[in-house]
Amino acid sequence: MWVMMMYVVMMMYVVMMMYVVMMMYVVVMMMYVVMMMYVVMMMYVVVMMMYVVMMMYVVMMMMYVVMMMYVVMMMMYVVMMMYVVMMYVVKLERVLGLTVPSNAALDCDPHTGQVAYPAGCTVVLLNFRKNRQHHVQNASRKTITCVAFSPCGRYLATGECGHQPSVRVWDLADRTQISEFQGHKYGVSCVAFSPTQKYVVSVGSQHDMIVNVWDWRGGVKVASNKFSSKVKAISFAENGSYFVTVGNRHVKFWYLEVARGCKFKEPVPLTGRSAILGEQRNNYFCDVACGRGDMGDSTFAITKSGLLCEFNNRRLLDKWVELRTQSANCLVAGESYIFVGCAEGIVRCFSPFNLQFVTTLPRTHYLGVDVSKGLTISHMATHPNNAKYPDTIAIAYDENNHKVTAVYNDHSMYVWDVKDIKRVGWQVALLPVPLGLYLGRGDLPATRGRTGRVLLPPGSFITCSSDDTIRVWNIDPAMSPNTLYKRNIYSNELLKTLYVDPELGFIKDTDVSPQGGDRNDTSYDSRNGVRCIRVSPDGKQLASGDRAGNIRVHELQFLDELCKIEAHDAEVLCLEYCRPETGHKFLASASRDRLIHVFAVDQDYSFVQTLDDHSSAITSVRFYQSQNALQMVSCSADRSIIFRSATMNPQNEVWFNRGHNIAGKTTLYDMEVDHGQRHILTACQDRNIRVYNVASGKHSKTFKGSIGDDGTLIKVVLDQSGIYAATSCTDKNMCIYDYYSGECMATMYGHSELVTGLRFTADGRHLITVSGDGCIFVWRMPHDMTQTMMARVAQQAERASKDKRKVVRQPIDNEDFRQPAEEIIFDQNANEPEEPDYRFSMGQLPLWAKKQMTEPQGAGSGAGDRGGVDMPKGRWAQRLHNNAITFKSHYDTDSVIPFPSRDKRPPDSESSKESSLEENVGVHKQYLAGSRKDNHSHPKQGVAKVNTKRGSDTDSRNRHHTDDSDVSSLRVDGGTTDHDGDIEDCSEHDDESTEPEHSEHLMYYPHNEDTARWVCAIFELFLIDVV
């Protein structure tokens, strides 16, 4: 029994264990299922995450692609905009002239030999060996007074004058400004880099009297101090521990152990100690140069009285030597030589070791030299007795290349080769432009002289200036040798000089300081000076007007004076010749004395008439042809524009009678006639250009003439094609506008004074500007603008040739037959049949009138044969004689204007179909002034000769009568109408220079002879466009 129980128990135990095992298996299986489900879920999550990541990656890639496409599109847009901008960028290509007031405004790069000097608010970087110029333009438009190269030659420091002047540091690699400091109030006299290039030192003018030391890389002022006298020059010691300033009874050493351990950035007082001058303490020290090499401890200075002094390392005046000249002006020192620029063109050379005299450099040209005769170096060996020479005012020494650059006070520059100091060679000379320039206008055919050679080659222009000279220039590097005027040894650009004043009283400057501190303003303003010039249409005579009111006429071949007319009591502001197509030969002169004189050219400039309609200075006068008659228009400072017509008086003499008189709201400073001779452009005081119709005198349109909001518009000139108008403003900006749309195409700056004249060259490649700062700027026009102008000129020439082959009668302007006036008075007794001897255009005649003129008319046609023709209404219903209609207007005189018969009328010409700006303005109102002679004075009175002050310039210009297109739009008319379509680009790259490179060529001659360069202020520049 116990066994059975045990067996049962064991069986139960086994069953229970099997149950447990089975339950554990179930649990394990359930756990496995759960685990598998978890793994599946995790795999799903991972796959989903991977999908999401992939989608995000795709989205990011798509966004990246979109961003890249956007960036590429933006870059393409920027490139296109830059290309569009570059298409209309006017580049400064060449500068003729300089404004060097002292030795502080001339410096030489010690590595490349490149010379830097200011020309207005532009620094010219001139490479003599390559004959290339680069330019750094000061955007502040302030006159640059001093320049200095860094020791490495990469940077250039400049100082300027004016209110709140700045010291600027430029990177010459890309000619951009990298630093600017304002620490002076009135002007900066001189600047200098320290030998370590860490500091830039600037010295203020005599009204400022501050010396500042700048950390130009950090942009802070580290030291400053004041001085009590006028400082003229500065020079750094070779070791850079100090610099020296000199001036009137002033020689001071300034030490630079400043603020090296200073914890603050505030400037500290600059330590300075005066030199011990001894008996020379009352002298005026005008320049200084610290020694170089073995003489690094010495300092050299010159006095105005003509002494070369040496100071030792204890600031003691050790020794001096007399220069034996009237005065000394400038000084430069090297390791082997010291060069001193003196009066009368003298440059002395001394040894720095013992101040022993070495040699004297050759003199320059003598004042009054005829440069056109200087074809060989032998011309330098001849000079008249008692010849005078310009003074040397600045000098620079390139010791590596053995070149000495000297600037003289007649604005000339010479480069001397001193490699062999006993045989000095002359490498190159520049004869730039004087102060106060004015630019004339005019197009001329190629004129040949008595020898059969062309007088003036293409690219020539003529200038006149306040030094009483008239000069002929040429900027074409490939000038033909078969011309009367040839290249000379003195200058590549100057061909001929005419000296109006035989005494040469103003041929050189007595003081060229831009601040004007020492200038005698009274004597400067009393200069005579040639004020304006004009070349006759045949290109054989040159008329000039001076500031005393005299008019001189010279023949252009040898510049011999033909006549002199004492015409006005004040300066002559404008001269104008008649156009050849008018059939008359007159010269008109306008003056500040409010008078216009007219002279007969073909009668030895005999007096014809005086016009005294204006009440103030007459700024411009122009001739033009309208309605087959000679017309004159003038504008004045009294804000009026007066139109005049030439008529024959009872004595069979030409007489100018006044027509329209326009009273403006602003002063008018210049005027230009468009190429169609239908409109005039006026430069107004409010910086706008106003256009008037010459036939009606009505205002046509106005567009802005300057981009600025300050100043006054003083000049406007059209290019040869009539598409672009160039303007100048008293804010020293120049702009080029599209004459038809009024859109500003380009802006330029670079002059430091008023831009008194502008002129496009005949080939459209350049724009020439002149200014009161004494510089001529040659701007290179964009290629697209040049091609547009040349295409228009070609169209004008083709149209002119077609017009010459047509024999047609002159039509009456359409405006004469527009809407009738308020009252039309018909003369019933004036209907006699007349045979018309002229043509007319129907214009805006009513329908019945047009049908009458176009339909054939039978013999029995009359009032009863109207048939189905619409009956006219109003005043046009008043039918008159079958053959003619005669009417009178209360706007006219008693003269009767008959409508000619339709059967006598020839076909209309093309010129009668052209439109104008005032097609829908209204009735054409013309005031005939046959009886208005009360405003014209009879040619009886004489005039006196007086000196007057300088005034505004007004110039005259000839234009080919080939373009009669409308101002409002450019019409495309089967190839015969002017338009500015796309032109294929087939010229050279814009960045290529037109100046030829040349190798060094030295000329040697006896050092007591020379050539001439010129000086003075050009008042007017007259461009000679040779066809």
SVG drawing of the C-alpha trace seen along z (x, -y; Angstrom):
<svg xmlns="http://www.w3.org/2000/svg" viewBox="-24 -157 108 159">
<polyline fill="none" stroke="black" stroke-width="0.4" points="0.0,0.0 2.8,-2.2 4.3,-1.4 1.3,-2.4 1.1,-5.6 4.7,-6.3 4.0,-5.5 1.1,-7.8 3.0,-10.5 5.8,-10.0 3.5,-10.2 1.8,-13.3 5.3,-14.8 6.2,-13.9 3.0,-15.3 3.5,-18.4 7.1,-18.7 5.9,-18.2 3.3,-20.9 5.9,-23.2 8.2,-22.4 5.3,-23.0 4.4,-26.2 8.0,-27.3 8.1,-26.4 4.9,-28.4 6.4,-31.3 9.6,-31.0 7.7,-30.8 5.6,-33.8 8.8,-35.7 10.3,-34.6 7.2,-35.8 7.4,-39.1 11.0,-39.4 10.4,-38.7 7.6,-41.2 9.9,-43.7 12.7,-43.0 10.2,-43.4 9.0,-46.6 12.5,-47.9 13.4,-46.9 10.3,-48.8 11.3,-51.8 14.8,-51.6 13.5,-51.4 11.2,-54.3 14.0,-56.3 16.2,-55.5 13.4,-56.5 12.9,-59.7 16.6,-60.4 16.7,-59.6 13.8,-61.9 15.4,-64.6 18.6,-64.1 16.8,-64.4 15.0,-67.5 18.2,-69.0 19.9,-68.1 17.0,-69.7 17.3,-72.8 21.0,-72.9 20.5,-72.6 18.0,-75.4 20.3,-77.5 23.1,-76.9 21.0,-77.7 19.9,-80.9 23.5,-81.8 24.5,-81.1 21.7,-83.3 22.6,-86.1 26.2,-85.9 25.1,-86.0 23.0,-89.0 25.8,-90.7 28.1,-90.0 25.6,-91.2 25.1,-94.4 28.8,-94.9 29.1,-94.4 26.3,-96.9 27.9,-99.3 31.3,-98.8 29.8,-99.4 29.1,-103.0 32.2,-103.7 34.2,-106.7 37.8,-106.1 40.5,-108.7 43.1,-107.9 45.6,-110.8 46.2,-114.1 47.9,-117.1 49.0,-119.4 50.0,-119.4 49.3,-121.4 52.6,-121.1 52.8,-123.9 56.0,-122.9 58.5,-120.1 56.1,-118.3 53.8,-117.5 56.4,-115.5 57.8,-112.1 59.5,-109.2 59.1,-105.5 62.6,-104.3 62.0,-100.8 60.2,-101.4 61.2,-105.1 57.5,-106.0 56.8,-109.6 53.8,-110.8 52.4,-114.4 49.0,-116.0 46.7,-117.3 43.8,-118.8 42.2,-116.2 43.9,-113.4 47.3,-112.0 49.2,-111.1 51.5,-108.1 53.8,-108.5 56.2,-106.0 58.5,-107.8 60.1,-104.7 56.8,-103.3 55.1,-106.6 52.1,-105.3 50.0,-107.1 47.9,-105.6 45.6,-107.8 44.4,-107.9 41.2,-110.0 40.2,-111.7 36.4,-111.4 36.3,-114.4 37.1,-116.7 39.6,-118.6 42.9,-119.8 45.8,-117.5 48.7,-119.4 51.3,-116.8 52.2,-113.2 54.6,-110.7 55.5,-107.1 56.1,-104.4 59.6,-103.0 58.3,-99.8 56.6,-101.7 53.2,-100.0 51.4,-102.7 51.0,-106.4 50.0,-109.0 48.2,-112.2 47.2,-115.5 44.7,-118.0 43.4,-121.5 40.0,-122.8 37.5,-122.6 38.3,-119.6 41.0,-118.1 42.0,-114.5 45.2,-112.5 44.7,-109.4 46.7,-106.3 46.2,-104.5 47.1,-100.9 48.7,-101.4 48.1,-97.7 44.5,-98.4 44.6,-102.2 42.0,-102.1 41.9,-104.0 42.7,-102.0 43.0,-104.7 41.7,-108.2 42.4,-110.5 41.0,-113.9 43.1,-115.9 43.5,-119.2 41.1,-122.1 42.3,-124.1 45.0,-122.2 47.8,-119.7 51.2,-121.1 53.2,-117.9 53.1,-114.2 55.8,-111.5 56.1,-107.8 58.4,-106.7 61.2,-104.4 59.6,-101.5 56.2,-102.2 54.5,-102.1 53.7,-105.8 52.5,-108.6 53.3,-112.2 51.2,-115.1 51.9,-118.8 49.1,-121.3 49.1,-124.7 50.1,-127.9 46.4,-128.5 46.3,-125.0 49.8,-124.8 49.5,-121.2 51.8,-118.2 50.2,-114.7 51.7,-111.2 49.3,-108.5 49.4,-104.7 47.8,-104.3 47.3,-100.6 45.6,-100.9 43.7,-104.0 44.6,-106.0 46.6,-109.2 49.5,-108.4 51.0,-111.8 50.4,-115.4 51.8,-118.9 51.5,-122.5 54.1,-124.8 54.2,-128.6 55.3,-129.4 54.7,-128.4 56.1,-124.9 57.2,-124.3 58.8,-120.8 59.4,-117.6 62.0,-114.8 62.5,-111.6 65.8,-110.4 67.1,-107.2 66.8,-105.3 63.3,-106.5 63.9,-107.8 63.1,-111.4 61.9,-113.7 62.7,-117.4 60.4,-120.2 61.5,-123.6 59.8,-126.8 59.9,-130.5 62.6,-130.9 61.9,-127.3 64.0,-124.2 62.8,-121.6 63.6,-117.9 60.7,-115.8 61.4,-112.5 59.3,-109.3 59.7,-107.4 56.1,-108.2 53.5,-106.0 55.4,-102.8 54.6,-101.7 51.4,-103.8 48.4,-101.9 45.9,-104.3 45.0,-105.0 44.8,-108.8 47.5,-110.7 50.4,-111.9 52.3,-115.2 55.0,-114.9 58.5,-115.8 60.3,-118.4 63.5,-120.4 64.6,-123.4 67.8,-123.4 70.6,-125.8 70.6,-128.3 73.0,-130.9 73.3,-133.8 70.9,-132.2 68.0,-132.3 66.1,-134.9 66.2,-133.0 63.3,-131.4 64.1,-127.7 62.1,-126.4 63.1,-122.7 64.9,-119.9 66.4,-116.5 68.0,-114.1 71.2,-112.5 71.5,-109.0 74.1,-106.3 77.3,-107.5 75.8,-110.9 72.7,-109.5 73.4,-111.6 73.4,-114.9 70.4,-117.0 70.5,-119.4 68.3,-122.4 68.2,-125.4 67.1,-129.0 65.1,-131.2 68.0,-133.6 70.2,-130.9 72.2,-129.0 72.7,-125.2 73.1,-124.4 74.2,-121.2 73.1,-120.3 75.0,-117.7 73.5,-115.0 73.4,-117.6 71.0,-119.8 73.8,-122.4 74.2,-124.4 77.6,-123.1 78.3,-124.6 76.7,-126.2 77.5,-127.2 76.2,-129.9 74.3,-128.7 75.0,-131.9 71.4,-132.3 68.6,-134.7 66.7,-132.2 66.5,-128.5 63.2,-126.6 63.7,-122.8 66.1,-120.2 66.7,-116.4 69.5,-114.3 70.9,-110.9 73.9,-108.9 76.2,-110.5 74.7,-113.8 72.5,-116.7 70.4,-118.5 69.1,-122.0 66.4,-123.7 66.9,-127.4 65.5,-130.4 65.9,-130.9 65.8,-127.1 69.1,-126.4 69.7,-123.0 72.9,-122.8 74.6,-119.5 76.7,-119.2 78.6,-116.5 76.9,-115.5 80.2,-114.7 81.7,-118.2 79.2,-120.4 81.6,-120.6 80.1,-121.9 79.9,-119.2 78.0,-120.6 75.0,-122.5 72.4,-120.7 71.4,-122.1 68.8,-124.8 65.4,-124.2 63.8,-126.1 63.7,-129.9 60.4,-131.7 58.8,-132.5 60.4,-129.7 58.7,-128.6 58.4,-124.9 57.3,-124.2 60.9,-125.0 62.5,-122.6 62.7,-119.6 66.3,-118.7 68.4,-119.1 70.4,-121.8 67.5,-124.2 68.3,-124.0 71.7,-125.6 70.2,-128.9 68.5,-131.5 68.1,-135.2 70.0,-137.8 68.6,-138.5 66.5,-135.3 64.5,-134.4 63.9,-131.0 61.3,-129.4 62.1,-128.7 62.6,-125.2 60.0,-124.6 60.1,-120.8 62.7,-118.1 62.9,-114.3 65.9,-112.0 65.7,-108.3 69.1,-107.1 68.6,-103.5 67.9,-104.6 70.0,-107.8 67.1,-110.1 66.4,-113.6 62.8,-114.9 62.4,-118.7 59.2,-120.7 59.3,-124.4 56.9,-127.3 55.8,-127.5 54.1,-124.1 56.8,-122.2 58.5,-119.0 61.9,-117.6 63.6,-114.3 67.4,-114.4 69.8,-111.4 72.6,-111.9 74.3,-108.5 77.4,-110.4 77.3,-113.6 79.8,-115.3 77.6,-114.7 74.0,-115.1 71.4,-113.9 67.9,-115.1 65.5,-112.1 62.0,-113.6 60.1,-116.9 56.4,-117.6 54.8,-120.9 51.4,-120.7 48.5,-123.1 48.2,-126.2 45.6,-127.4 42.0,-128.3 41.0,-126.5 38.1,-127.0 37.1,-124.8 35.9,-125.9 33.8,-124.1 33.9,-123.6 34.2,-121.1 36.6,-121.8 37.4,-120.2 41.0,-119.3 42.5,-122.6 45.7,-122.8 48.1,-125.7 49.9,-127.4 52.5,-124.6 49.8,-122.0 50.2,-120.3 47.4,-119.8 47.5,-122.6 46.1,-120.6 46.1,-116.8 43.2,-114.8 43.1,-114.8 44.2,-118.5 42.7,-121.1 43.6,-124.7 43.6,-126.3 43.9,-129.8 44.9,-130.8 45.5,-133.5 49.2,-133.6 48.3,-135.4 49.1,-132.4 47.3,-130.3 48.5,-126.7 47.9,-124.0 47.8,-120.4 47.5,-117.0 46.6,-113.8 46.8,-111.3 49.8,-109.0 49.8,-108.1 49.9,-111.7 50.7,-112.0 54.1,-113.6 52.7,-115.3 51.3,-118.2 52.5,-121.8 52.9,-121.3 55.1,-118.4 56.2,-116.7 59.0,-118.5 61.7,-117.6 59.9,-119.6 56.6,-117.8 54.6,-114.9 51.4,-116.9 52.2,-120.5 52.7,-121.5 52.7,-125.3 52.5,-128.3 51.3,-131.8 52.4,-134.5 49.8,-137.3 51.7,-139.3 55.2,-140.0 56.4,-141.1 55.6,-137.6 54.4,-139.2 52.3,-136.3 54.1,-133.4 55.1,-131.9 53.5,-131.8 54.8,-133.9 53.0,-131.8 51.2,-128.6 50.0,-127.8 46.5,-126.2 45.6,-127.7 46.3,-131.1 47.8,-132.3 50.6,-134.3 49.0,-135.1 48.1,-138.7 44.6,-138.3 44.4,-141.8 47.3,-141.2 46.1,-137.7 42.7,-139.0 44.2,-141.8 45.8,-139.4 44.9,-140.1 44.7,-136.6 43.0,-135.3 39.4,-134.5 37.9,-132.7 38.8,-131.6 37.0,-130.5 38.3,-129.0 36.6,-130.2 34.5,-127.6 37.1,-127.4 39.8,-126.6 42.1,-129.3 41.6,-132.0 41.6,-132.0 39.7,-134.7 40.4,-135.3 39.0,-137.6 40.9,-138.7 39.9,-140.0 40.4,-143.7 37.7,-143.4 40.1,-143.1 39.5,-140.8 42.5,-139.5 42.4,-137.5 45.3,-135.3 45.8,-133.2 46.1,-129.7 49.1,-128.6 51.8,-130.7 49.7,-132.4 50.4,-135.9 48.1,-138.6 45.7,-139.9 43.8,-142.5 43.1,-143.7 39.7,-145.1 39.2,-147.1 35.6,-145.9 34.3,-145.8 34.8,-147.6 35.0,-144.3 36.1,-140.8 35.0,-138.9 33.0,-135.9 32.0,-134.4 32.9,-134.4 30.9,-132.8 31.3,-132.5 28.4,-132.0 27.9,-128.5 29.0,-128.2 25.6,-127.0 24.0,-130.3 25.7,-132.1 26.9,-134.8 30.3,-135.5 29.9,-137.1 31.7,-137.1 29.7,-137.8 31.3,-138.7 29.5,-138.8 30.9,-140.4 30.4,-141.2 29.6,-144.8 26.1,-143.6 26.8,-144.1 27.0,-142.0 29.0,-143.2 28.7,-141.8 31.6,-142.0 31.8,-141.2 34.5,-138.6 34.8,-139.1 35.2,-142.8 38.3,-142.7 36.1,-142.4 34.4,-145.7 31.8,-146.7 28.2,-145.8 26.0,-146.2 25.8,-146.4 23.0,-144.7 22.2,-145.9 19.0,-144.0 20.4,-142.4 20.8,-144.0 23.6,-141.9 26.6,-139.9 26.0,-137.9 27.2,-134.4 26.6,-132.8 25.7,-133.7 25.0,-131.3 24.2,-131.5 21.8,-129.0 19.7,-128.7 15.9,-128.4 13.3,-128.8 16.1,-129.4 17.2,-132.5 20.2,-133.4 19.2,-133.5 21.0,-134.5 20.2,-133.6 21.9,-134.8 21.5,-134.1 22.5,-136.3 22.9,-136.5 19.7,-138.6 17.8,-135.2 16.7,-136.0 17.0,-134.4 16.6,-136.6 16.1,-135.3 17.0,-137.5 16.5,-137.3 18.8,-138.6 17.0,-140.9 18.1,-143.3 17.6,-147.0 16.9,-149.7 20.6,-150.2 20.9,-146.6 22.8,-145.7 22.2,-142.8 20.5,-143.8 19.5,-141.6 16.0,-142.3 14.7,-141.0 12.1,-138.2 11.2,-136.0 12.3,-137.1 12.1,-134.4 12.3,-135.4 13.5,-132.5 13.4,-131.9 17.1,-131.1 20.4,-132.5 21.7,-131.0 25.4,-130.1 25.7,-128.3 23.8,-127.4 24.1,-124.9 22.2,-124.4 21.3,-120.9 22.4,-119.3 19.0,-119.7 19.1,-123.4 15.6,-123.1 16.2,-123.4 18.6,-125.1 19.8,-123.6 20.5,-125.9 22.6,-125.3 20.6,-126.8 21.5,-127.8 19.1,-125.2 21.2,-122.4 18.6,-121.7 19.0,-121.6 16.0,-123.4 15.3,-122.8 13.6,-125.5 12.2,-125.4 14.0,-127.9 11.0,-128.5 8.4,-129.3 10.6,-130.1 8.6,-127.7 9.9,-125.5 10.0,-121.9 11.4,-119.9 13.6,-119.9 15.9,-117.2 18.4,-117.1 21.9,-118.1 23.7,-117.1 23.5,-114.2 24.2,-116.3 21.9,-118.7 24.4,-121.5 26.1,-123.8 25.2,-125.4 25.3,-124.0 27.8,-126.1 28.5,-124.1 26.6,-121.9 27.9,-120.5 26.6,-117.9 28.7,-115.3 29.1,-115.3 26.2,-113.0 23.8,-114.9 23.0,-111.9 24.8,-112.7 25.1,-115.9 28.0,-116.4 27.6,-118.9 29.7,-120.3 28.6,-121.7 30.2,-123.9 30.3,-120.9 33.1,-119.7 31.1,-116.8 30.8,-116.0 27.9,-114.0 27.0,-112.6 23.2,-112.4 21.2,-110.9 19.8,-114.0 16.6,-112.2 15.7,-110.3 17.4,-112.6 19.0,-109.5 22.4,-109.9 24.8,-107.6 28.1,-108.4 29.5,-110.6 33.2,-111.7 35.2,-113.6 38.9,-114.4 39.2,-118.2 39.6,-120.3 38.2,-123.5 35.3,-124.4 35.2,-122.4 34.9,-125.3 34.9,-123.4 34.1,-120.0 34.5,-118.7 33.9,-115.3 36.6,-114.4 35.5,-113.9 36.0,-110.1 33.8,-109.8 36.6,-108.0 37.5,-110.7 36.0,-113.5 38.3,-116.4 37.7,-118.5 39.5,-121.6 39.3,-123.3 40.4,-126.2 42.9,-123.9 45.1,-124.1 44.7,-120.6 43.4,-119.0 41.8,-115.5 41.4,-113.1 38.6,-110.6 38.1,-107.5 34.5,-106.9 32.9,-103.4 33.0,-101.4 29.2,-101.1 28.7,-104.8 31.4,-105.4 29.9,-103.0 26.4,-104.6 27.8,-108.0 29.7,-106.8 26.7,-105.0 24.6,-108.2 27.3,-110.3 27.4,-107.8 23.7,-108.1 23.9,-111.9 26.6,-111.8 24.5,-109.4 21.4,-111.6 23.4,-114.8 24.7,-113.2 21.2,-112.3 19.9,-115.8 22.6,-117.3 21.5,-115.3 17.9,-116.5 16.9,-119.8 13.8,-120.9 12.4,-124.1 12.4,-125.0 9.0,-124.0 7.2,-126.1 7.1,-124.6 4.0,-122.7 3.5,-124.8 2.6,-127.7 -0.6,-125.9 -1.9,-124.4 -5.0,-125.4 -5.9,-129.1 -5.6,-131.8 -8.5,-133.1 -9.3,-135.7 -8.6,-135.4 -9.2,-138.6 -9.8,-137.9 -9.0,-140.6 -11.7,-140.2 -9.8,-142.7 -6.7,-140.6 -7.9,-137.6 -6.1,-138.4 -4.8,-135.2 -1.0,-134.9 1.6,-132.6 3.3,-131.2 7.1,-130.8 7.3,-128.5 6.0,-125.2 4.0,-124.5 2.7,-121.6 -0.9,-121.0 -0.1,-120.3 -3.3,-120.1 -5.7,-121.5 -9.3,-120.3 -10.7,-117.5 -12.3,-119.6 -9.2,-121.7 -7.0,-118.5 -9.5,-117.1 -9.4,-120.4 -5.6,-120.2 -5.5,-116.5 -8.6,-116.1 -8.5,-117.4 -10.6,-120.5 -12.5,-121.2 -12.8,-124.5 -16.3,-125.0 -15.7,-124.1 -16.9,-126.6 -19.2,-127.1 -22.0,-125.0 -19.8,-122.0 -19.3,-120.7 -21.3,-117.5 -20.9,-115.0 -18.1,-116.9 -18.8,-117.5 -19.5,-121.2 -17.0,-122.7 -18.0,-124.4 -16.7,-127.5 -14.2,-129.8 -12.9,-127.2 -16.4,-127.4 -15.5,-130.8 -14.6,-129.8 -12.8,-132.3 -11.3,-132.4 -10.9,-129.1 -7.2,-129.5 -6.1,-130.9 -7.0,-131.5 -5.7,-134.7 -5.9,-135.4 -4.4,-137.8 -3.7,-137.2 -3.5,-139.7 -0.3,-138.1 1.4,-139.3 2.0,-142.6 -0.1,-143.8 1.6,-141.4 -0.7,-139.1 0.1,-135.3 -1.6,-133.7 -2.2,-130.0 -0.9,-129.0 -3.1,-127.1 -3.2,-123.4 -2.3,-122.9 1.0,-124.7 2.2,-122.7 5.0,-120.2 5.2,-117.0 6.0,-117.4 9.6,-116.7 10.7,-114.4 11.7,-117.4 8.1,-118.6 6.9,-115.4 9.2,-115.4 7.9,-115.9 9.1,-118.1 8.6,-118.3 5.8,-120.8 3.5,-119.1 0.5,-119.5 1.4,-122.6 -0.8,-125.0 -0.6,-127.9 2.8,-129.0 3.4,-132.5 6.1,-134.5 6.7,-138.1 8.1,-140.0 10.3,-142.7 10.8,-144.7 9.9,-147.9 11.6,-147.1 14.9,-148.9 14.7,-150.8 16.8,-148.2 19.6,-148.1 22.4,-150.7 23.8,-152.0 27.5,-151.1 29.0,-154.5 30.4,-154.4 33.9,-153.3 35.0,-151.4 37.8,-151.8 40.4,-149.4 40.3,-148.3 41.3,-145.4 38.5,-143.5 37.9,-140.6 37.5,-137.0 34.0,-136.0 32.2,-132.9 33.2,-131.3 31.0,-130.8 32.2,-129.1 31.1,-128.6 31.0,-125.6 30.4,-124.7 28.2,-121.7 27.5,-119.9 23.9,-120.5 23.1,-116.8 20.8,-115.9 17.3,-117.2 15.9,-114.4 13.4,-115.0 14.4,-115.4 11.5,-113.3 12.5,-110.0 14.8,-108.2 12.8,-107.0 13.7,-104.1 12.8,-105.0 14.0,-102.5 17.6,-103.2 17.5,-106.8 16.4,-108.1 18.9,-108.5 18.8,-105.9 21.1,-104.3 20.6,-100.6 22.9,-97.8 26.4,-98.0 28.8,-95.1 31.8,-95.3 34.8,-95.2 37.2,-97.6 40.1,-96.9 39.6,-96.2 38.8,-99.2 41.6,-98.6 44.2,-99.0 46.1,-102.3 46.4,-104.5 49.8,-105.8 52.8,-104.2 55.6,-102.8 59.1,-104.0 62.5,-103.3 64.8,-105.7 66.4,-108.1 68.8,-110.6 69.8,-113.9 72.8,-115.9 73.4,-119.6 75.3,-122.5 73.8,-123.1 73.3,-126.9 70.6,-126.6 67.1,-125.1 63.5,-124.9 60.2,-126.2 57.3,-124.8 54.2,-126.8 52.3,-127.9 49.2,-129.7 45.5,-129.4 43.8,-128.1 40.6,-130.0 39.2,-128.2 40.0,-125.0 39.0,-124.8 38.9,-121.3 39.8,-120.8 37.8,-118.0 39.3,-117.0 37.1,-115.2"/>
</svg>
